[in-house]
Amino acid sequence: MHNRPYDIILWGASGFTGRLVAEYLGRQYQGQDLRWAVAGRNEEKLKSVLNELGLPHIPIILADGFDKNSLLAMTTQGQVICTTVGPYSQYGSLLVEACVETGTHYCDLCGEAGWVRQMIDRHHIEAAQKQLKIVHCCGFDSIPSDMGVYFLQKNIHEQYGQYARHIGMRLKAAKGGLSGGTFYSMLGILQQARKDRAYARSIARPYTLNPDPEFPGPDVADLQKVVYDPVAKSWIAPFIMASINTRVVRRSHALLGFPYGLNFTYEEAMLSGRGLKGRFNAWMILLGLGLVMAAKPGSLLYKLLLSRMPKPGEGPSPAAREAGFFYFLLFGQLPDGQIVTASVKGDRDPGYGSTSKMLAECAVCLAKDGATLPENFGLLTPSTAMGDVLLERLVKNAGLSFELK
């Protein structure tokens, strides 16, 4: 693989998030030993993006996402394919297949649990045999969750010689809009779940991304109501990204051989505050999520939602991205009941600014740090694929912080 002309090939650079990844790579790794190219179907669009970013020297590879032969030709030219083109259930399957066939590492921004399950079933064994790292969910879903749990459990083990038996992650605060690609992916998941009950049951399983999706563990369904959290001392409401984040964390635990114990549990929610105001805020969050879930294609509510959300390829201004942030708290409960707390923070808006930096650093990590990465292969999660090396990159370059409280 090291004989290939490029370390990274960015698929989707003409889209909004792909453009941000290209901008980041050009700025962060200017003058460094990183060989990268962009790829897509429309040469003029790609040239236009590169010229606008001041990167006219970056090579362009032409390929069609629905033409497997062209994807095979493209993937053989890079060590890592980094893709921002979603919804992945529509545009990602052939690309993953091509990467596995050509022996190419891969990372994406997918948050679609059903599609990830399909990729695991189709490609995990072959990818592991070929010592490939196919890594989904490398953005806001699910880097903060997956790497946050990895960070907290590592530090608990170093200090106490044991692991937390339960971790609850709470979104304390965030500023920034939901990306158009993420929103349309969620709509696609909801529509498919309405049509296919078997699919709905599959994505609802707490362990649907585990090697054994029927694993009889103690985790339960994601929070779907307003409750008071005595550990966080706050009312909490459902967190829309929990449906993918919790499954990724549980897959990480399973792939590592259940080091936290077979009774380990993990869940996520949003903090809404204390007292009556906090409870009211939680009910407003729940109402908003209920409206999204109730919006059926063609309905007035559905059309209203579409009119209020960015389309794929659209996003906030640079000033809005830089003003954004996110802040998570993790509460780890030891077997004796003691609580150890950590935080995960990002310095840009979650859906675009931070996500583009997280994905870019995952791609660079896979391309440049192979000798120091964990010897795990197949369809992996960020923490099982890259571990401490990615943690260091995220802190050093991507504006994330991981701290014990």
N, C-alpha and C positions, 0 to 999 in steps of 0.2 A: 504493500500500500504506500510505502514511503517513496516509491518511484513515480507516483502519480504527480501530474503537474501542479495540482492545487491542494492546499491543506483543507480549505473550506469552499464549498459551493453554496451560495445563498439562493434558494429557490423562493421567488415571490418578492423580489426587490422593488417591483413597480407598485406594490400595494402599500398601504399606509404604514403598517408595522414593519414590513420588509424594508421599506425605505429608511426607517429609524435604525434598524439593525445595520444596514449598509453605512449609514452616517456614523454610527458608533464605531464600527470596525475601521472605517477610514480615519477617524479622529484618534481613537485610542491606540491603534496599532500602526500609525504612520511611521515609516522608517524602520519598523521592526521586521523580524524574520517571520512574516505571515503571508503566505501566498493564497490569495482568495479571488474568487470570481463570482459573478452573478449569472443566473440562468433563468430562462423563461421562454415564452412563445413569441413575444413581440419585441423585436430588436429595437425599433424606434423608441418605444416606451422606456426600455432599459437604458438606452443611450441618453435619453432626456433626463432620467433620474440621476444617472452618474454625472452628467454635465452640471446639473443644478447643485449637486453635492460637491463639486470640485474634484471629482474622481474619474475623469475621462480615461485614465490609464488602466482602470480595472477591466479585465477581460470579460467578454460576454459569451455565454454558451447558449445556443438555441435548442430548445426541446419542447415537446408537447406533453402536457400532463396526462393526456388520454392515449398516448402512443407509447406502448411499452418499449419498443425498440429504441426510440429516441431517448427515453429515460435510462435505459441500459447504457447507451453511449455516453450520456451525461454523467451518470454516477461513477463510471470507471475512471473519470478524470479527477476525482477528489477523494480525500481521505474521509471527509465528513460532509454529509448533506444536511443543511440547516434550512428548515422550511417554515414559512409563515402563512402558507396557503390553506385556509380552512373555508367552510367546515371540512374537517379531515375525512369524515365519512363519505363525502362527495369527491374530494380531490386528493386524498392521501394514500389510498390503498395500493395503487399501482407503484407509487414512489417507494413505499416501504418494501414492496415485493422486489423491486429493482435493486434496492440497496442490499437486501439479503442475498440476492443472486450474484451480485458483483462484489460482495465482501466489503461493503462500505458502511461506516458508522453513520448514525442518523440522530437528529434531535428536532423537536417541534414544540408548538404551543398548544397542543390538543388538550381540551377539557372534556372530551366526549367518552365517558366510561364504556358505553356499549361498543364503540369502535375500537377502543384500546383492547377490550376483551377479545374481539375478533382477531386483532393483530397478534395477540398472545397465542391464541389457539392455532393460528396459521404459521407463525414464524419463530416462536420462541426457541424451539428445539434446534432448528437449523441454524439460527443466529448464534446460539450458544456453542454449537459444534464448530462454527467458523470463527469463534472468539470475536464476535461483533457486539457492539453496544448500540442497541436501538432504544433511544430514551425519549419517552413522551413526557408531556406536562412540564415543560421547562420555563414557564412564565409565572405570572401571579398565581395561576393554578398550574403546578402545586409546589413551587420552590419554597416559599415562606413556611408552608406547613411541613413538607417533607424534610427540609434542611433544618427547620426549627426544632422538630422532634429529635432529629439526629444530634443536633448541638446540645440540647438539654439532657438527653439520656447519656451522652458521652461525658458531660461534666458531672452529672449525678454519680455515674459509675466511678469516675476518677476520685471524687470526694468522699463517697459513702460506700463504695464497694458493692453496690447493688443498683437496680434500675427502678424507675417509677413504674408502679403497676397500673396507673391511670394518668392520662394527660388530657386536659381540656384546653383547647386553643380558642382565644377570644379576640375578635376584631374590635379593638378599642376605638380606633379612629382611622379615617381614610378620606382623601380628597382626590377626586378625579372621576371622569366618566367611564362607563362600561364601554369596552371596545365594540365596534359594529360586528366584527367577526365573532366575538364571544357571544354577543346577543343573538345573532342569527344561528349560531351553533346550538344555543339553548332552545330556541324555537324549534329547530329541527328535531332535537331530542324529544321535546314535548309532543310534537306532532307524530313522531314515530311511535312513542309510547301509547298515544291514544289509539293508533291503528293496530298495534301489535301487543297483546297482553303478555305474551311470553317475553318480549323485549322489555316491557315495563317491569316485570318481575325480576328480570336479570339485573337491570341497572339499580333496582331497589335493594338488592342483596348487600348486606354490609361488607361481604368478602368477595364481591364479584370480580375483583382484579387479583385476588390471591391465586397462587398456582392451582389450588383446589377451591373453586368458587363456592363449594358447599361446606367449607370448613366450619365445624360446629363451635365457633368461638363465642365469647360473651358479649360482643358488641351488638348494639340494637340499631334500629332505624334512626336516621338523622332527626334532630329536633324539629318538630312541626308546630310548636305552640309557644306561648309566652310563659316563662317560669323565672323564679328567683334563684340566683346562684349564690349560695352562702360562702363559697370559697372566694369568688371574685367580688362579693358584696355588691352585687348589681343585678338588675333585671336583665334577662337575655332573650334574644329572639333568633329565629332560624337564620342561618348564613347560606346564601344561595350557592356558594362555591363548595360547601361541605360535601355535596354529593359526589364530587370527584376527589377533593383533597383527602377525605377520610379513607377512601379506597386506595389511594396512592400510598399513604402512610402505612396502611395495613399490608399492602403488597411488599413494601420495603421490609417490614418486620418479618414477613414470611420468607422472603428471599434470603434474609440473613440467618434463617434457622431459628426464629422465635427467641432471640436472646433476652427479651424482656419478660418472657414467660407466656405460657399458653393462655393465661387469664388476663393479659394486658388489654386495656381498652383505650380507645381514643375517640374524641368527639369535638365538634366545633360549633360556635355560635357567635352572635354579635352582642357586644355590651351595649346597653341602652341607658344606663344610669340608675340612680337610686330613687327611692320614694315614688310618689305619684307621677312625677314627671317622667322618671325612667320607665315606669310601667306603661304610661301613655305612649312614649316613644317606641317601645317594643311592639305595642299593638299596631302602630302606624307602619312599622317595618313589616309585620305579619300581613297587614292589609295590602301593602304594595306587592308583596310576593304572591298573595292570593289572586290579585288582579292579573298578574303575568300568567299564572297557572291556568286561570279561567279563560284567557283570551284564545278563542278558536279562530282559525283562518277564515277570513271573510266577514267576521263580525265587526261591529263598530268599535268595540274595545281593542280588537286586534289592529285595526287600521290606525287607531289613536296611538297605540304603542309604537307602531312602525314610524309614525310621523314624528315621534319624540326622540327616537333613538338614531344614532349614526348608522349610516349604511356601511357595508364592508368597503374598506378603502378610505373611509372618512375618519377624522379624529380631531382632537383639540389642537390649539395653537401651541407653539413652543413655550410661550409664557405660561399658559395653563398647565402644560406638562411639567414645567419646572416648579410651579407653585404646588403641585400635588405631592402626596406622600401616602404611606400606610404605616400602621402601628398595631402589631399583634402582641398579646400577652399569652404565655403558656404557663399553666399551673400543673406541675407534676407531683403526684401523690405517692410517697414512698410506702412500703408495706406497713410501717408503723404509724402511718397517718400524717407524717410530716409533709409540709408543702414546700416545694422548691419552685421558684418562679423565674422565667426568662422572658425576654422581649425580642421581637424581630421587627426592624424598622426599614423602610425604603425611602429614599430621598426624592422620588419622582412619582407622578401619578401611576397607580397600579397597572391600569390596562394598556398603557403605551410606553411611557418613559422608563419605568422600572422593568417592565416585561421585556422590552427590546434589549436592555443591557443584560438581563439575566440569561436570555436565550443566546445572545452573542458570546457570553463568557462560557456557557456550556459547550458551544461549538468549538471555541478555542481550546478549552480544556480537553475535549475529546481528541482534537487534532495534535496538540503540542505536548500533553502531559501523560501520554499513554504508558510510559515506563513506570510512573509513580501512582497510577490509578489502581483501585481495588481489582483483583482478578475475578470479577464477576462479569458474565456475558449472557447475552440473550435480550429479551424484551425487559428492560430495566427501568428503575426509577432514578431520579437525579442523585439521591443519596447513595444508593447501592452501586450506581455506575461510577461516581466520581468522589464521593466522600469528602475527606479533609481538604483535598486539593481544590475542589469546587468551593468549599466553604471559604477558603483563603482568597480565592479569586473574587467571590462575591463581595467580600469586605474590602479588599484592596481596590477593586476597579468598578464595581457595579453599584456602589452607593448603599449597600445593605449593611446593617449592623445586627449582631447577635450578642446579647448581653445577659448575664445572670443578674437577677435582682436580689 
